[in-house]
Amino acid sequence: MPQVTKWIVKKLKPLIKKERSHHKLAFSFAVGSYIAFSPFIGFHTVMTLLLAHVLRLNLMTTFAGSLLINNPWTMVPIYSIGYFFGVWFCSYLPGTDIFVTHEWLVKYIGISGISVRSFLIGGNLLGIIVAVILYPIMRHLFIKVLHETDCTK
């Protein structure tokens, strides 16, 4: 295992060890990954705090899922992929004009030819898909890490 990976695992083990449920840890990370793809720019921290409280999730794991995926270096690619996924998805909906630009975007920001609907739908759907894919992967990883901590006692 590379030195950096060992250091990260060493720092995360005490946090993971406090939470004994691998299901709760994996679900917390999956919710955090959904928040990372969420198109509600500027509300990610509020969403993380609110969902962690309401769903009784592990707050640190939810923040980790959100911040590891969506950070200043990945923000533009994530929102772009979400938008184009929304455009693709909305093109299959019957009777949907996907390039409906809201007047205030044109008037105040100068953006035309974008679809807020595609942005919102694409980001949310992509977030759900990523969360569903990451849950079993993270569950397996947390089972392995929790098992290792039990064996090293």
C-alpha positions as CSV (number, residue, x, y, z in Angstrom):
1,M,0.0,0.0,0.0
2,P,1.4,3.5,-0.9
3,Q,2.6,5.7,2.0
4,V,-0.2,8.3,1.4
5,T,-2.9,5.6,1.5
6,K,-1.5,4.2,4.7
7,W,-1.5,7.6,6.3
8,I,-5.2,8.3,5.2
9,V,-6.3,4.9,6.5
10,K,-4.4,5.5,9.8
11,K,-6.2,8.9,10.2
12,L,-9.6,7.6,9.2
13,K,-9.7,4.4,11.3
14,P,-10.4,6.1,14.6
15,L,-13.4,7.9,13.0
16,I,-14.6,4.7,11.4
17,K,-14.1,2.7,14.6
18,K,-16.5,5.0,16.5
19,E,-19.3,4.0,14.2
20,R,-19.7,0.2,14.3
21,S,-22.3,-0.1,11.5
22,H,-20.8,-0.5,8.1
23,H,-24.3,0.0,6.6
24,K,-24.6,3.4,8.3
25,L,-21.1,4.4,7.1
26,A,-21.7,3.4,3.5
27,F,-25.2,5.0,3.5
28,S,-23.7,8.2,4.9
29,F,-21.0,8.2,2.2
30,A,-23.6,7.5,-0.5
31,V,-25.8,10.4,0.7
32,G,-22.7,12.6,0.7
33,S,-21.9,11.6,-2.9
34,Y,-25.5,12.5,-3.9
35,I,-25.0,15.9,-2.3
36,A,-21.8,16.3,-4.3
37,F,-23.7,15.9,-7.6
38,S,-26.7,18.0,-6.4
39,P,-27.3,21.0,-8.6
40,F,-28.1,23.3,-5.6
41,I,-24.9,25.3,-5.7
42,G,-24.1,26.9,-2.4
43,F,-26.3,24.7,-0.3
44,H,-24.1,21.6,-0.1
45,T,-23.0,22.3,3.5
46,V,-26.6,23.0,4.6
47,M,-27.8,19.9,2.9
48,T,-25.1,17.8,4.5
49,L,-25.9,19.0,8.0
50,L,-29.6,18.7,7.5
51,L,-29.6,15.3,5.9
52,A,-27.1,13.9,8.4
53,H,-29.3,15.1,11.2
54,V,-32.7,14.1,9.8
55,L,-31.5,10.6,8.6
56,R,-29.2,10.2,11.6
57,L,-26.1,9.6,9.5
58,N,-22.5,9.8,10.4
59,L,-21.7,13.5,9.8
60,M,-18.0,13.1,9.1
61,T,-18.6,10.4,6.5
62,T,-21.3,12.4,4.8
63,F,-19.0,15.4,4.6
64,A,-16.2,13.2,3.3
65,G,-18.5,11.8,0.5
66,S,-19.5,15.3,-0.4
67,L,-16.1,17.0,-0.3
68,L,-14.0,14.2,-1.8
69,I,-16.2,14.3,-4.9
70,N,-17.2,17.9,-5.2
71,N,-14.4,20.3,-4.5
72,P,-12.9,23.4,-6.3
73,W,-11.0,21.2,-8.7
74,T,-14.0,19.0,-9.7
75,M,-16.9,21.4,-9.5
76,V,-17.0,22.5,-13.1
77,P,-16.6,19.0,-14.6
78,I,-19.3,17.7,-12.2
79,Y,-21.8,20.4,-13.1
80,S,-21.0,20.1,-16.8
81,I,-21.6,16.4,-16.8
82,G,-24.8,16.8,-14.8
83,Y,-26.0,19.4,-17.3
84,F,-25.3,17.4,-20.4
85,F,-26.8,14.3,-18.7
86,G,-29.9,16.3,-18.1
87,V,-30.0,17.5,-21.7
88,W,-29.7,13.9,-22.9
89,F,-32.3,12.7,-20.5
90,C,-34.8,15.5,-21.2
91,S,-34.5,14.9,-24.9
92,Y,-36.3,11.6,-24.4
93,L,-39.2,13.2,-22.4
94,P,-42.2,13.7,-24.7
95,G,-43.3,17.3,-25.3
96,T,-40.2,18.8,-23.5
97,D,-38.5,21.9,-24.9
98,I,-35.1,21.3,-23.3
99,F,-33.6,24.7,-24.2
100,V,-36.0,26.9,-22.3
101,T,-33.9,29.7,-20.9
102,H,-35.3,31.7,-18.1
103,E,-35.6,35.4,-18.8
104,W,-33.6,36.6,-15.8
105,L,-30.6,34.5,-16.9
106,V,-30.6,36.3,-20.2
107,K,-31.3,39.7,-18.7
108,Y,-29.1,39.8,-15.7
109,I,-26.4,37.2,-16.4
110,G,-26.3,37.2,-20.1
111,I,-26.6,33.5,-20.5
112,S,-28.8,32.2,-23.3
113,G,-29.3,28.7,-24.7
114,I,-29.2,26.8,-21.4
115,S,-31.9,24.8,-19.7
116,V,-32.2,25.2,-16.0
117,R,-34.6,22.2,-16.1
118,S,-31.9,20.0,-17.6
119,F,-29.4,21.2,-15.1
120,L,-31.6,20.4,-12.1
121,I,-32.9,17.1,-13.5
122,G,-29.4,15.9,-14.7
123,G,-27.6,16.8,-11.5
124,N,-30.2,15.1,-9.3
125,L,-30.5,11.9,-11.4
126,L,-26.7,11.6,-11.7
127,G,-26.4,12.1,-8.0
128,I,-28.8,9.3,-7.3
129,I,-27.1,7.0,-9.8
130,V,-23.7,7.7,-8.3
131,A,-25.0,7.1,-4.8
132,V,-26.6,3.8,-5.7
133,I,-23.3,2.6,-7.4
134,L,-21.1,3.8,-4.5
135,Y,-23.1,2.3,-1.7
136,P,-22.1,-1.4,-2.2
137,I,-18.5,-0.4,-3.0
138,M,-18.2,1.7,0.2
139,R,-20.0,-1.0,2.3
140,H,-17.5,-3.5,1.2
141,L,-14.6,-1.1,2.0
142,F,-16.0,-0.3,5.4
143,I,-16.6,-4.0,6.3
144,K,-13.0,-4.6,5.4
145,V,-11.7,-1.6,7.5
146,L,-13.9,-2.5,10.5
147,H,-12.8,-6.1,10.3
148,E,-9.2,-5.1,10.2
149,T,-9.7,-2.9,13.3
150,D,-11.4,-5.8,15.1
151,C,-8.5,-8.1,14.3
152,T,-5.8,-5.7,15.4
153,K,-7.2,-5.3,19.0
